[in-house]
């Protein structure tokens, strides 16, 4: 894939996410952003005894590649 096509795809994805995260309100009952994805919800009990945890989002799912270059 040439750089021009890739740049166009990245910009389109970026604009899509800007629009989504600008218009969607977190934690509303009708929002798909209301709760974490199923995998995250399933592993959370493993950390129940921790006072504090840190998580690193590797950007492999929805929104991957939308950060600056």
TAMO-V116928 format. One record per pair of residues at least 6 apart in sequence whose ideal C-beta (glycine too) atoms are under 6 Angstrom apart, sorted by the first residue. I is the first residue (numbers start at 1). GAP is how many residues later the second one is. D is the distance in Angstrom with one decimal. If there is no record, write none. Layout:
{{I,GAP,D} {I,GAP,D}}
This chain:
{{13,53,5.5} {14,52,4.8} {17,46,5.3} {17,49,4.8} {24,7,5.3} {24,9,5.3} {26,7,5.2} {27,7,5.6} {47,6,5.2}}
